[in-house]
Amino acid sequence: MASQQERSFATTLLPIWFLLPLVGVIIAATLEPIPPHDYWWHLVMGREIASTGVVPSSNLFLYTLPQSLPFVDQPWLAQWILYQVHGAAGYAGGVLLRNFLVVMSWGVALHAMWKRAPNPMVVGATALVLILLTVPVLTVRTRIFAFVPFAILLWSIFGAAEDPKRAKWLFLNVVSTAFWVNVHGTFILAPVLLSAATLSIIAERVLRTREHSWRELGIWMSATAATVLSVALSPSGLGVYDYVLLLSVRSNVSSSVSEWRPPSIDEPIGQFFLVVLCISVVLLALKRKNVRIFEALVFAAGVVLASSAVRSMFWFAMASAVVLVPHIATLVPRQTSEARRLNTFILVVFLAVGLMVQPGLLHGFAVENSTLGLARRGGDGALYLGYENATGAASAIKARLPNERIFHDQTLGGLLEWTLADQGPRQVAFVDQRMEMITDDVWADYFQVLTGDEWRAVLNRWEVNVIIVRCDEQWPLVQRLSADSQWVGVYADEVHLVFVRRGEALTRWRSTPT
């Protein structure tokens, strides 16, 4: 039994080791500028919802598809919140909101880890290592709203499984899932993991120990059933399950976007994931007699998710942290009181650095001198937006050729819609972030322009007169446009070039004042 001195020392170390991973992750996330990808699309939809009071249910913005083509805007609530935050605090607002949600989610996870293994050093160090896997996916987008519900899901499952008196907290998932289903498509994790955990608990209680409480099992089953049905509290009702199936199984997203692909051994995050996975599997194998069924199921689910798509690394990292921590704790001796001063020093340093890099303090200095990401150095969104955001090019096109059809990188679809359709929905983009809605023939045309021989025919058929091209990723197209007498380069920023077709469009571009 631990002495009073040991318990006091553990309490002293608790805030230090809890703060290490939390401060570390917001430092890393804050210094990484916002990429375009889904960010602008969510702001576009949030603006539309705020201005009309209605969740859009048709295309509206792509000229390559009928304007009335239906689609499901599942994360509508998160989009509305992001737009409101952007309107109140600009780009910094999104960064601070993301940081708050990340800290809140990992705070809940750390509490779950502490309940399973009351060793501050083990809890903090385990979380710090696994949090590193999540940094590349902590961009400002609707996914950040799913972090806290997922943490609540893990906290309630592990708490109820290890202490029957806490089973009533499973009903928190009914409320959190009702929110989750309106902010991100990963809400499906709640009914799936909770159902799997419920079945494993029934198996353990009834088949293994032969001891069970019908009241406890009733709480598990009723909480699971209520959680499954709570997704009906969305505009699509229970039909939202079909949306998730379409997005994850029947769409071509996984082959079109890098973050939907499995982690590659050729990339740092893939290598790190492989190392963590191998160590975790070995550890669980060594401790297999102490690994319960629900732990194995949660860990396996995390592995499947992370192995199938880089974007799912967050779920693997948090689930693995909660699963592994008690087993790691059995291998690590308790710290002595001699480390107290060192831990206090580490705490002070982490807190100071974490505060300094937040927007409004030394954020600009930190980004300018950081190698964690490349931010725009001037213009709209300087020091907050990544260099991939062609805000300057979009603004120049709006000032000179706002009504011309544009061919552009898929990641810029939302940005063009945000910039050119600010007075109301207009079909201004070739493709955008709605992978599940864009048809195969449109994707074929998109890739034909980027890499095919019939690129001129595609541009002529769609009557494209303006092209935004990335020098770093689309150099073959840059070369073809530069060598073609029908196209003239008229604008350049960090990595983008704007080409305009000769004729009336080029004349208007040149005659319009800056």
C-alpha positions as CSV (number, residue, x, y, z in Angstrom):
1,M,0.0,0.0,0.0
2,A,1.4,3.4,-1.0
3,S,2.6,5.6,1.8
4,Q,1.3,9.1,2.5
5,Q,4.6,10.6,1.1
6,E,4.2,8.6,-2.2
7,R,0.6,9.7,-2.6
8,S,1.6,13.3,-2.0
9,F,4.4,13.1,-4.5
10,A,2.1,11.5,-7.1
11,T,-0.3,14.3,-6.6
12,T,2.5,16.9,-7.0
13,L,3.6,15.3,-10.3
14,L,0.1,14.9,-11.7
15,P,-0.4,18.4,-13.1
16,I,3.2,18.4,-14.5
17,W,2.9,15.2,-16.5
18,F,-0.7,16.0,-17.5
19,L,0.3,19.4,-18.9
20,L,3.3,18.1,-20.8
21,P,1.3,16.3,-23.6
22,L,-1.4,19.0,-23.7
23,V,1.0,21.9,-24.0
24,G,3.2,20.0,-26.4
25,V,0.3,19.2,-28.8
26,I,-1.0,22.8,-29.0
27,I,2.6,24.1,-29.6
28,A,3.0,21.8,-32.5
29,A,-0.5,22.4,-33.9
30,T,-0.4,26.2,-33.5
31,L,2.9,26.5,-35.4
32,E,1.4,24.5,-38.4
33,P,-0.4,27.0,-40.7
34,I,-3.9,26.2,-41.9
35,P,-4.0,24.4,-45.3
36,P,-6.8,25.1,-47.8
37,H,-8.3,21.6,-48.1
38,D,-11.6,21.6,-46.3
39,Y,-11.2,24.9,-44.4
40,W,-12.7,27.3,-47.0
41,W,-15.5,24.9,-47.9
42,H,-16.7,24.7,-44.3
43,L,-16.6,28.5,-44.1
44,V,-18.6,28.7,-47.4
45,M,-21.3,26.4,-46.0
46,G,-21.3,28.1,-42.6
47,R,-21.9,31.4,-44.4
48,E,-24.7,30.0,-46.4
49,I,-26.4,28.5,-43.4
50,A,-26.0,31.7,-41.4
51,S,-27.4,33.9,-44.1
52,T,-30.4,31.7,-45.1
53,G,-31.1,29.8,-41.9
54,V,-31.4,26.6,-44.0
55,V,-28.9,23.7,-44.5
56,P,-28.1,23.6,-48.2
57,S,-29.1,20.3,-49.9
58,S,-28.0,20.9,-53.5
59,N,-24.8,21.6,-55.5
60,L,-25.0,25.4,-55.8
61,F,-21.3,26.1,-56.4
62,L,-19.8,23.7,-59.1
63,Y,-20.3,24.6,-62.8
64,T,-19.4,21.0,-63.8
65,L,-22.6,19.6,-62.2
66,P,-26.2,20.7,-62.3
67,Q,-26.9,23.4,-59.6
68,S,-29.8,21.4,-58.3
69,L,-27.9,18.1,-57.9
70,P,-28.6,17.0,-54.3
71,F,-26.0,16.3,-51.7
72,V,-26.0,15.8,-47.9
73,D,-24.3,18.5,-45.8
74,Q,-23.8,16.3,-42.7
75,P,-21.4,18.5,-40.6
76,W,-23.7,21.6,-40.9
77,L,-23.5,22.6,-37.2
78,A,-19.7,22.6,-37.2
79,Q,-19.6,24.7,-40.3
80,W,-22.0,27.2,-38.8
81,I,-19.8,27.4,-35.6
82,L,-16.6,27.8,-37.6
83,Y,-18.1,30.6,-39.6
84,Q,-19.3,32.4,-36.5
85,V,-15.9,32.1,-34.9
86,H,-14.2,33.3,-38.1
87,G,-16.5,36.3,-38.2
88,A,-15.8,37.2,-34.6
89,A,-12.0,36.5,-34.4
90,G,-10.7,35.9,-37.9
91,Y,-8.2,33.2,-38.6
92,A,-6.9,33.3,-35.1
93,G,-10.3,32.3,-33.8
94,G,-10.2,29.0,-35.7
95,V,-6.7,28.3,-34.4
96,L,-7.8,29.0,-30.8
97,L,-11.0,27.0,-31.1
98,R,-9.0,24.0,-32.4
99,N,-6.5,24.3,-29.6
100,F,-9.3,24.4,-27.0
101,L,-11.0,21.3,-28.4
102,V,-7.8,19.4,-28.6
103,V,-6.9,20.2,-25.0
104,M,-10.4,19.3,-23.9
105,S,-10.4,16.0,-25.6
106,W,-7.0,14.9,-24.4
107,G,-7.8,16.2,-21.0
108,V,-10.8,13.7,-20.9
109,A,-8.5,11.0,-22.3
110,L,-5.8,11.7,-19.7
111,H,-8.4,11.4,-16.9
112,A,-9.4,8.0,-18.3
113,M,-5.8,7.0,-18.4
114,W,-5.2,8.2,-14.8
115,K,-8.1,6.2,-13.6
116,R,-6.6,3.1,-15.2
117,A,-3.0,3.7,-14.1
118,P,-2.5,6.3,-11.4
119,N,1.2,6.9,-12.3
120,P,1.7,10.5,-13.5
121,M,4.9,9.8,-15.4
122,V,3.5,6.8,-17.3
123,V,0.2,8.6,-18.2
124,G,2.0,11.8,-19.4
125,A,4.8,10.1,-21.3
126,T,2.4,7.7,-23.0
127,A,0.1,10.5,-24.1
128,L,3.0,12.6,-25.2
129,V,4.4,9.9,-27.5
130,L,1.0,9.0,-29.1
131,I,-0.1,12.6,-29.5
132,L,2.8,13.1,-31.9
133,L,0.9,10.8,-34.3
134,T,-2.0,13.2,-34.3
135,V,-0.3,16.5,-35.1
136,P,-0.6,16.2,-39.0
137,V,-4.4,15.8,-38.7
138,L,-5.1,18.7,-36.3
139,T,-5.9,21.2,-39.0
140,V,-8.8,23.6,-38.6
141,R,-11.8,21.8,-40.0
142,T,-15.0,20.2,-38.8
143,R,-13.1,17.1,-37.6
144,I,-11.9,19.0,-34.5
145,F,-15.5,19.0,-33.2
146,A,-15.4,15.1,-33.1
147,F,-12.4,15.0,-30.7
148,V,-14.3,15.6,-27.4
149,P,-17.2,13.2,-28.2
150,F,-14.7,10.5,-29.0
151,A,-12.8,11.1,-25.8
152,I,-16.1,10.9,-23.9
153,L,-16.9,7.7,-25.6
154,L,-13.6,6.1,-24.5
155,W,-13.8,7.6,-21.0
156,S,-17.3,6.1,-20.5
157,I,-16.6,2.7,-22.0
158,F,-13.4,2.1,-20.0
159,G,-14.9,3.6,-16.8
160,A,-18.1,1.5,-17.0
161,A,-16.2,-1.7,-17.9
162,E,-13.9,-1.4,-14.9
163,D,-16.3,0.0,-12.4
164,P,-20.0,-1.1,-12.7
165,K,-21.0,1.9,-10.5
166,R,-19.9,4.2,-13.4
167,A,-22.1,2.4,-16.0
168,K,-24.7,5.2,-15.8
169,W,-22.2,7.5,-17.4
170,L,-22.6,5.6,-20.7
171,F,-25.7,7.7,-21.3
172,L,-23.4,10.7,-21.9
173,N,-22.9,9.1,-25.3
174,V,-26.5,9.7,-26.2
175,V,-26.0,13.5,-25.8
176,S,-22.5,13.7,-27.3
177,T,-23.5,11.5,-30.3
178,A,-26.5,13.7,-31.0
179,F,-24.0,16.6,-31.3
180,W,-21.4,14.5,-33.1
181,V,-23.7,13.4,-35.9
182,N,-24.2,17.1,-36.8
183,V,-20.5,18.0,-36.8
184,H,-18.6,15.1,-38.4
185,G,-19.0,11.8,-40.2
186,T,-17.0,9.9,-37.6
187,F,-20.1,9.8,-35.4
188,I,-20.4,6.2,-36.6
189,L,-17.6,5.3,-34.1
190,A,-20.0,5.9,-31.2
191,P,-22.6,3.2,-32.0
192,V,-20.0,0.8,-33.4
193,L,-17.5,0.9,-30.5
194,L,-20.3,1.0,-27.9
195,S,-22.0,-1.9,-29.4
196,A,-18.8,-3.9,-29.6
197,A,-18.0,-3.0,-26.0
198,T,-21.4,-4.0,-24.8
199,L,-21.2,-7.4,-26.5
200,S,-17.7,-8.0,-24.9
201,I,-19.0,-7.0,-21.5
202,I,-21.9,-9.4,-21.8
203,A,-19.5,-12.1,-22.9
204,E,-17.2,-11.5,-20.0
205,R,-19.9,-11.3,-17.3
206,V,-22.0,-14.2,-18.5
207,L,-19.6,-16.6,-20.2
208,R,-16.3,-16.1,-18.4
209,T,-17.1,-15.1,-14.8
210,R,-20.7,-16.5,-14.6
211,E,-21.3,-13.5,-12.4
212,H,-23.4,-10.6,-13.7
213,S,-25.9,-7.9,-12.7
214,W,-28.9,-7.7,-14.9
215,R,-29.1,-4.0,-13.9
216,E,-25.6,-3.4,-15.2
217,L,-26.1,-5.3,-18.4
218,G,-29.4,-3.5,-18.9
219,I,-27.7,-0.1,-18.6
220,W,-25.1,-1.1,-21.2
221,M,-27.7,-2.3,-23.7
222,S,-30.1,0.6,-23.2
223,A,-27.3,3.2,-23.5
224,T,-26.1,1.5,-26.7
225,A,-29.6,1.4,-28.2
226,A,-30.2,5.0,-27.3
227,T,-26.9,6.1,-28.8
228,V,-27.6,4.2,-32.0
229,L,-31.0,6.0,-32.3
230,S,-29.6,9.4,-31.2
231,V,-28.1,10.0,-34.7
232,A,-31.7,10.5,-35.9
233,L,-31.4,14.0,-34.3
234,S,-29.9,15.3,-37.6
235,P,-31.5,16.8,-40.7
236,S,-31.1,13.4,-42.5
237,G,-32.5,11.3,-39.6
238,L,-31.3,7.7,-39.6
239,G,-30.5,8.1,-43.3
240,V,-27.2,9.7,-42.3
241,Y,-25.9,6.2,-41.9
242,D,-26.2,5.8,-45.6
243,Y,-24.3,9.0,-46.1
244,V,-21.3,7.5,-44.1
245,L,-21.5,4.3,-46.2
246,L,-21.4,6.4,-49.4
247,L,-18.4,8.4,-48.2
248,S,-16.3,5.6,-46.9
249,V,-17.2,2.7,-49.1
250,R,-18.9,3.6,-52.3
251,S,-17.0,6.9,-53.2
252,N,-13.7,7.4,-54.9
253,V,-12.3,9.5,-52.0
254,S,-9.7,7.0,-50.9
255,S,-8.0,7.0,-54.3
256,S,-8.3,10.8,-54.9
257,V,-7.0,12.4,-51.7
258,S,-3.7,11.5,-49.9
259,E,-5.1,11.7,-46.3
260,W,-7.7,9.1,-47.2
261,R,-4.9,6.6,-48.2
262,P,-3.2,4.2,-45.8
263,P,0.0,5.5,-44.1
264,S,3.1,5.0,-46.3
265,I,6.3,3.5,-45.0
266,D,8.1,6.1,-47.1
267,E,6.7,8.9,-45.0
268,P,7.6,9.9,-41.4
269,I,4.1,9.4,-40.0
270,G,3.9,6.0,-41.6
271,Q,7.2,4.9,-40.1
272,F,6.3,6.3,-36.7
273,F,2.9,4.5,-36.8
274,L,4.6,1.2,-37.7
275,V,7.0,1.5,-34.8
276,V,4.2,2.4,-32.3
277,L,2.0,-0.4,-33.7
278,C,4.8,-3.1,-33.4
279,I,5.6,-2.0,-29.8
280,S,1.9,-2.0,-28.8
281,V,1.3,-5.4,-30.3
282,V,4.3,-6.9,-28.5
283,L,3.3,-5.3,-25.2
284,L,-0.3,-6.5,-25.4
285,A,1.0,-10.0,-26.4
286,L,3.2,-10.1,-23.3
287,K,0.3,-8.9,-21.1
288,R,-2.3,-11.0,-22.9
289,K,-3.6,-12.6,-19.7
290,N,-4.5,-9.2,-18.4
291,V,-6.0,-7.8,-21.6
292,R,-9.8,-7.8,-21.5
293,I,-12.0,-8.3,-24.5
294,F,-13.2,-4.8,-24.8
295,E,-9.6,-3.4,-24.7
296,A,-8.6,-5.7,-27.5
297,L,-11.7,-4.6,-29.6
298,V,-11.0,-0.9,-29.1
299,F,-7.3,-1.3,-29.9
300,A,-8.1,-3.4,-33.0
301,A,-10.7,-0.8,-34.2
302,G,-8.0,2.0,-33.9
303,V,-5.5,-0.1,-35.8
304,V,-8.0,-0.8,-38.6
305,L,-8.9,2.9,-38.9
306,A,-5.3,4.2,-38.9
307,S,-4.2,1.5,-41.3
308,S,-6.9,2.4,-43.8
309,A,-6.4,6.2,-43.8
310,V,-3.9,8.7,-42.5
311,R,-6.7,11.0,-41.4
312,S,-7.8,8.4,-38.8
313,M,-4.5,8.5,-36.9
314,F,-6.2,10.6,-34.1
315,W,-8.6,7.8,-33.2
316,F,-5.8,5.2,-33.1
317,A,-3.6,7.4,-31.0
318,M,-6.2,8.3,-28.3
319,A,-7.7,4.8,-28.2
320,S,-4.2,3.2,-27.9
321,A,-3.2,5.6,-25.1
322,V,-6.2,4.6,-23.0
323,V,-5.7,0.9,-23.8
324,L,-2.0,0.6,-23.2
325,V,-1.3,2.8,-20.2
326,P,-2.1,0.3,-17.4
327,H,0.0,-2.4,-19.1
328,I,2.9,0.1,-19.6
329,A,2.7,1.1,-15.9
330,T,3.5,-2.5,-14.8
331,L,6.8,-2.2,-16.5
332,V,7.9,1.2,-15.2
333,P,9.1,1.7,-11.6
334,R,7.8,4.6,-9.6
335,Q,9.7,7.9,-9.7
336,T,11.7,9.1,-6.7
337,S,11.2,12.5,-5.2
338,E,14.6,13.6,-6.5
339,A,13.0,14.4,-9.9
340,R,10.6,16.9,-8.5
341,R,12.6,20.0,-9.3
342,L,13.3,18.8,-12.9
343,N,9.6,18.2,-13.4
344,T,8.7,21.6,-12.1
345,F,11.3,23.2,-14.5
346,I,9.8,21.2,-17.4
347,L,6.3,22.4,-16.5
348,V,7.4,26.0,-16.4
349,V,9.1,25.8,-19.8
350,F,6.2,24.1,-21.4
351,L,3.7,26.5,-20.1
352,A,5.8,29.5,-21.1
353,V,6.3,28.2,-24.7
354,G,2.7,27.2,-25.0
355,L,1.4,30.6,-24.1
356,M,4.0,32.5,-26.2
357,V,2.9,30.7,-29.5
358,Q,-0.8,31.5,-29.1
359,P,-2.3,34.1,-31.4
360,G,-1.9,37.6,-30.1
361,L,1.4,37.0,-28.3
362,L,4.6,35.7,-30.0
363,H,2.7,33.6,-32.6
364,G,4.0,35.6,-35.6
365,F,7.6,35.4,-34.4
366,A,7.3,31.6,-33.7
367,V,5.8,30.9,-37.1
368,E,8.4,33.0,-39.0
369,N,11.2,31.1,-37.2
370,S,9.7,27.7,-37.2
371,T,10.3,24.8,-39.5
372,L,7.0,23.1,-38.6
373,G,5.2,24.7,-41.5
374,L,5.3,27.3,-44.2
375,A,2.9,30.2,-43.7
376,R,2.0,33.0,-46.0
377,R,4.3,35.9,-45.2
378,G,2.0,38.7,-46.4
379,G,-1.5,39.5,-47.5
380,D,-4.7,38.0,-46.3
381,G,-4.1,35.3,-43.6
382,A,-0.4,36.0,-43.2
383,L,1.2,33.8,-40.5
384,Y,-2.1,31.8,-40.1
385,L,-2.7,30.3,-43.6
386,G,-0.3,27.9,-45.3
387,Y,1.3,29.0,-48.6
388,E,-1.0,26.6,-50.4
389,N,-3.8,29.0,-49.9
390,A,-4.1,31.1,-53.1
391,T,-5.9,34.0,-51.5
392,G,-4.0,36.5,-53.5
393,A,-4.8,34.8,-56.8
394,A,-8.5,34.4,-55.9
395,S,-8.7,38.1,-55.0
396,A,-7.0,39.1,-58.2
397,I,-9.5,37.0,-60.2
398,K,-12.4,38.5,-58.3
399,A,-11.2,42.0,-59.1
400,R,-10.6,41.4,-62.9
401,L,-12.5,38.3,-64.2
402,P,-15.1,37.3,-61.5
403,N,-17.5,35.7,-64.1
404,E,-15.0,33.6,-66.1
405,R,-14.9,29.8,-65.7
406,I,-11.8,28.7,-63.8
407,F,-9.8,25.5,-63.7
408,H,-8.0,25.0,-60.4
409,D,-6.5,22.5,-58.0
410,Q,-9.2,20.6,-56.1
411,T,-8.0,22.0,-52.7
412,L,-8.9,25.5,-53.9
413,G,-12.5,24.9,-54.7
414,G,-13.8,26.1,-51.4
415,L,-11.5,29.2,-51.5
416,L,-12.9,30.2,-54.9
417,E,-16.4,29.7,-53.7
418,W,-15.7,31.8,-50.5
419,T,-14.1,34.6,-52.6
420,L,-16.2,34.7,-55.8
421,A,-19.6,33.7,-54.4
422,D,-19.6,36.0,-51.4
423,Q,-22.9,37.7,-52.5
424,G,-24.8,34.5,-52.9
425,P,-24.4,31.0,-54.3
426,R,-22.9,30.9,-57.8
427,Q,-21.4,28.1,-59.9
428,V,-17.8,29.2,-59.8
429,A,-15.6,26.1,-59.2
430,F,-14.6,23.1,-61.3
431,V,-14.3,20.7,-58.3
432,D,-14.4,21.2,-54.5
433,Q,-14.2,19.2,-51.3
434,R,-17.4,17.1,-51.9
435,M,-15.7,14.0,-53.1
436,E,-18.8,11.8,-52.7
437,M,-20.9,14.1,-55.0
438,I,-18.5,14.7,-57.9
439,T,-19.1,12.2,-60.7
440,D,-16.4,10.0,-62.3
441,D,-16.6,11.9,-65.6
442,V,-15.8,15.2,-64.0
443,W,-12.9,13.6,-62.2
444,A,-11.7,12.2,-65.5
445,D,-11.8,15.6,-67.0
446,Y,-9.9,17.1,-64.0
447,F,-7.1,14.6,-64.2
448,Q,-7.0,14.9,-68.0
449,V,-6.2,18.6,-67.7
450,L,-3.5,17.9,-65.1
451,T,-1.7,15.0,-66.9
452,G,-3.5,14.0,-70.1
453,D,-3.0,14.7,-73.8
454,E,-6.5,16.0,-74.3
455,W,-6.3,18.8,-71.8
456,R,-7.0,21.5,-74.4
457,A,-10.2,19.8,-75.5
458,V,-11.4,19.5,-71.9
459,L,-10.7,23.2,-71.3
460,N,-12.5,24.2,-74.5
461,R,-15.5,22.1,-73.7
462,W,-15.9,23.6,-70.3
463,E,-15.2,27.1,-71.7
464,V,-12.4,27.7,-69.2
465,N,-10.6,31.0,-69.6
466,V,-8.7,31.2,-66.3
467,I,-6.4,28.6,-64.8
468,I,-4.8,28.5,-61.3
469,V,-1.9,26.0,-61.2
470,R,0.5,25.0,-58.5
471,C,4.2,25.1,-59.5
472,D,5.3,22.6,-56.8
473,E,2.8,19.9,-57.6
474,Q,1.5,20.5,-61.1
475,W,4.7,21.4,-63.0
476,P,3.8,19.5,-66.2
477,L,0.7,21.6,-66.6
478,V,2.7,24.8,-66.0
479,Q,5.1,23.7,-68.8
480,R,2.3,23.0,-71.2
481,L,0.6,26.3,-70.5
482,S,3.8,28.2,-70.8
483,A,4.6,26.7,-74.2
484,D,1.0,27.2,-75.5
485,S,0.5,30.5,-77.4
486,Q,-3.2,30.6,-76.3
487,W,-2.3,31.0,-72.6
488,V,-0.5,33.9,-70.9
489,G,0.8,34.0,-67.3
490,V,-0.6,37.0,-65.5
491,Y,-0.1,36.5,-61.8
492,A,2.2,34.6,-59.3
493,D,2.3,34.1,-55.6
494,E,4.3,31.7,-53.4
495,V,3.4,28.5,-55.4
496,H,0.6,29.5,-57.7
497,L,0.5,30.9,-61.2
498,V,-2.6,32.3,-62.9
499,F,-2.9,31.8,-66.7
500,V,-5.5,33.6,-68.8
501,R,-6.6,32.6,-72.3
502,R,-5.8,35.1,-75.1
503,G,-8.7,37.1,-76.3
504,E,-11.4,39.1,-74.5
505,A,-10.5,37.6,-71.1
506,L,-6.9,38.7,-71.3
507,T,-7.8,42.1,-72.6
508,R,-10.1,42.7,-69.6
509,W,-7.5,41.4,-67.2
510,R,-4.9,43.8,-68.5
511,S,-7.3,46.8,-68.6
512,T,-8.7,46.3,-65.1
513,P,-6.9,48.5,-62.5
514,T,-5.1,46.7,-59.6
